[in-house]
Amino acid sequence: MTQQSSPGCLIEARTIVKSFGQTKALRGASVAAVHGEILALMGPSGSGKSTLLHCLAGIFPPDSGEVWFDGRRLDTLGETERTRLRRTVFGFVFQFGQLVPELTVADNVALPLLLNRAGRKAAYQEAGSWLARLGIGDKAARRTGELSGGEAQRVAVARALALTPAVIFADEPTGSLDSLTGEKVMGLLTGLAREQGTAVVLVTHDSQVAAYADRKVMVRDGQVSADMKASR
């Protein structure tokens, strides 16, 4: 058994197998990303790309195989430690934002910082700074239900980036957006991530979204079938 991660890799899955009941979602999938890389996982619906992303993020423990993050075995950690990593060094952007509707925009962005024991004033200053950078600083006091789809996605991006995460996991982040808003969100997500040296693992079936990536991986029938540079 390999006892260390591959040289230079920040996040890595090795021969991951994952089943849900009788359905085998992953059949020995392997993929890796380095610091500052934007990696697109592509494939048809049901191919296993979202399951692979969730295994990389420590949300789904694999049935077999290995997941490594920053030189540590992620899949052998307990749920408490995996949760701590997801709260402190992993950022998430999902298709529908998954914001807390009872909270304001500023509350949603500040919440992860507060959970990491940042001071209230510092957390809200950081939240306000990111909202301003994303062009929605004037929405800080609004409830998330009052936002457009594009505005909500920008709030989700601000929430993910406010932690200065090592990795951002984005699952169909533009799936519910029109093409113009989707381009703006992707430009902001990838541009700001590059500034921070953050790795981005992106699930998409859209070739235009994948064009923002440095590299794209094709997932078919639970396996990684191709790995190539993304065309710009």
C-alpha positions in Angstrom: 0.0 0.0 0.0 1.3 3.4 -0.9 2.1 5.5 2.2 2.3 8.9 0.7 0.7 11.2 -1.8 2.2 11.7 -5.2 4.8 14.4 -5.4 3.4 17.9 -6.1 -0.3 16.8 -5.6 -2.5 18.8 -3.3 -5.6 16.6 -3.7 -5.7 13.1 -5.1 -8.0 10.1 -5.5 -6.5 6.7 -6.2 -8.5 3.9 -7.6 -11.7 5.0 -5.8 -14.6 2.5 -5.7 -18.0 3.8 -4.4 -21.4 2.1 -4.5 -24.8 3.2 -3.4 -26.8 0.0 -2.8 -26.5 -2.1 -5.9 -25.3 0.9 -8.0 -21.6 1.2 -8.4 -21.0 4.9 -9.0 -17.2 4.7 -9.1 -15.1 1.8 -10.5 -11.5 2.5 -9.7 -11.4 6.3 -10.6 -8.1 8.2 -10.1 -7.5 11.9 -10.4 -5.2 14.6 -8.9 -4.8 18.4 -8.8 -1.9 20.6 -7.8 -1.8 24.0 -6.1 -3.4 26.7 -8.2 -4.8 24.3 -10.8 -8.3 24.5 -12.1 -9.4 21.0 -13.0 -12.7 20.2 -14.8 -14.4 16.8 -14.3 -16.6 16.2 -17.3 -19.0 13.5 -18.4 -22.6 12.6 -19.0 -25.2 12.5 -16.2 -24.7 9.4 -14.1 -21.1 9.0 -15.1 -19.8 9.4 -11.5 -18.2 12.8 -11.7 -20.2 14.3 -8.8 -19.6 11.3 -6.7 -15.8 11.6 -7.4 -15.9 15.2 -6.3 -17.7 14.3 -3.1 -15.2 11.6 -2.3 -12.3 14.1 -2.9 -14.0 16.5 -0.5 -14.4 13.9 2.2 -18.2 14.0 2.0 -18.6 10.4 0.8 -16.1 7.9 2.2 -15.0 5.5 -0.6 -15.6 1.8 -0.3 -12.0 1.2 -1.3 -9.1 3.2 -2.7 -7.3 6.2 -1.2 -8.0 10.0 -1.0 -5.1 12.2 -0.2 -5.0 15.9 0.8 -1.8 17.8 1.4 0.1 14.7 2.2 -2.5 13.2 4.5 -4.9 10.3 3.9 -8.3 11.9 4.0 -10.3 8.7 3.7 -9.0 7.2 6.9 -9.8 10.3 9.0 -12.9 10.3 11.3 -16.0 12.3 10.5 -15.1 15.0 13.0 -11.7 15.6 11.4 -13.2 15.5 7.9 -15.8 18.0 8.9 -13.1 20.3 10.3 -11.3 20.2 7.0 -14.5 21.0 5.1 -15.1 23.9 7.4 -11.5 25.3 7.4 -9.7 24.6 4.1 -12.3 23.4 1.6 -14.7 25.8 -0.1 -17.9 24.7 -1.9 -20.0 26.2 -4.7 -23.0 24.2 -5.8 -25.5 24.6 -8.6 -28.2 26.2 -6.4 -25.9 28.0 -4.0 -27.2 26.2 -0.9 -27.4 29.4 1.1 -29.3 29.7 4.4 -32.5 31.5 3.5 -33.2 32.8 7.0 -30.0 34.7 7.0 -28.9 37.9 5.2 -26.3 37.8 2.5 -23.6 39.1 4.8 -24.6 36.5 7.4 -24.2 33.7 4.9 -20.7 34.8 3.9 -19.6 35.5 7.5 -21.0 32.2 8.9 -18.1 29.9 8.0 -15.7 32.5 9.5 -17.7 32.7 12.7 -17.8 28.9 12.9 -14.0 29.0 12.7 -14.0 31.3 15.7 -13.1 34.5 13.9 -14.2 37.6 15.8 -17.6 38.9 14.7 -16.3 42.3 13.5 -13.5 40.7 11.5 -15.8 38.1 10.0 -18.3 40.7 8.8 -15.5 43.0 7.5 -14.1 40.1 5.5 -17.6 39.2 4.2 -18.2 42.8 3.1 -14.9 42.9 1.3 -15.6 39.8 -0.7 -19.2 40.9 -1.5 -17.8 44.2 -2.7 -15.2 42.5 -4.9 -18.0 40.4 -6.5 -20.1 43.5 -7.2 -22.9 42.8 -4.7 -21.8 44.7 -1.7 -25.1 46.6 -1.8 -27.0 43.4 -1.2 -25.3 42.6 2.1 -28.4 43.3 4.2 -30.9 41.4 2.0 -32.3 38.0 2.6 -31.0 35.5 0.0 -34.5 34.8 -1.2 -34.6 38.3 -2.6 -31.7 37.7 -4.9 -31.5 36.7 -8.5 -29.9 33.4 -9.4 -26.7 35.1 -10.5 -26.5 37.2 -7.4 -27.0 34.1 -5.2 -24.2 32.3 -7.0 -21.9 35.2 -6.4 -22.8 35.1 -2.7 -21.9 31.4 -2.7 -18.6 32.2 -4.4 -17.9 34.9 -1.8 -18.7 32.4 1.0 -16.3 29.9 -0.5 -13.4 32.4 -1.1 -13.7 34.2 2.2 -12.1 31.3 4.0 -9.1 31.5 1.7 -9.5 27.7 1.1 -6.8 25.4 -0.2 -9.4 23.7 -2.6 -12.7 24.9 -3.9 -15.1 22.1 -5.0 -17.7 23.4 -7.5 -20.5 21.1 -8.7 -22.3 22.5 -11.8 -22.0 26.0 -10.4 -23.5 27.6 -13.5 -26.2 25.0 -14.2 -29.1 27.2 -13.1 -27.8 30.4 -14.6 -28.1 32.0 -18.0 -25.0 31.9 -20.2 -23.9 35.5 -19.6 -24.3 35.3 -15.8 -22.6 31.9 -15.9 -19.6 33.4 -17.7 -19.4 36.2 -15.1 -19.5 33.7 -12.2 -16.9 31.5 -13.7 -14.6 34.4 -14.5 -14.9 35.6 -10.9 -14.4 32.2 -9.4 -11.4 31.2 -11.4 -9.8 34.6 -11.4 -10.0 35.1 -7.7 -9.0 31.5 -7.0 -5.8 32.1 -9.1 -5.0 35.1 -7.0 -5.1 33.0 -3.9 -3.3 30.0 -5.4 -6.3 27.8 -4.7 -7.0 24.6 -6.5 -10.4 24.3 -8.1 -12.1 21.0 -8.8 -15.1 21.7 -11.1 -17.8 19.3 -12.1 -19.5 20.3 -15.4 -21.0 18.9 -18.6 -20.6 22.2 -20.3 -17.6 22.6 -22.6 -17.7 26.4 -22.3 -17.4 26.1 -18.5 -14.6 23.6 -18.9 -12.7 26.0 -21.1 -11.9 28.0 -17.9 -9.9 25.0 -16.6 -6.2 24.3 -17.0 -7.0 20.6 -17.5 -10.1 18.5 -18.0 -10.8 14.9 -17.1 -13.5 12.7 -18.7 -15.5 10.5 -16.4 -17.4 7.6 -17.9 -19.1 4.7 -16.2 -17.4 5.5 -12.9 -13.9 5.6 -14.4 -11.6 8.4 -15.6 -11.3 7.7 -19.3 -9.3 10.7 -20.5 -7.1 13.4 -19.1 -6.2 16.4 -21.3 -5.3 20.1 -21.3 -8.4 22.2 -21.6 -8.6 24.3 -24.8 -8.9 28.1 -24.2 
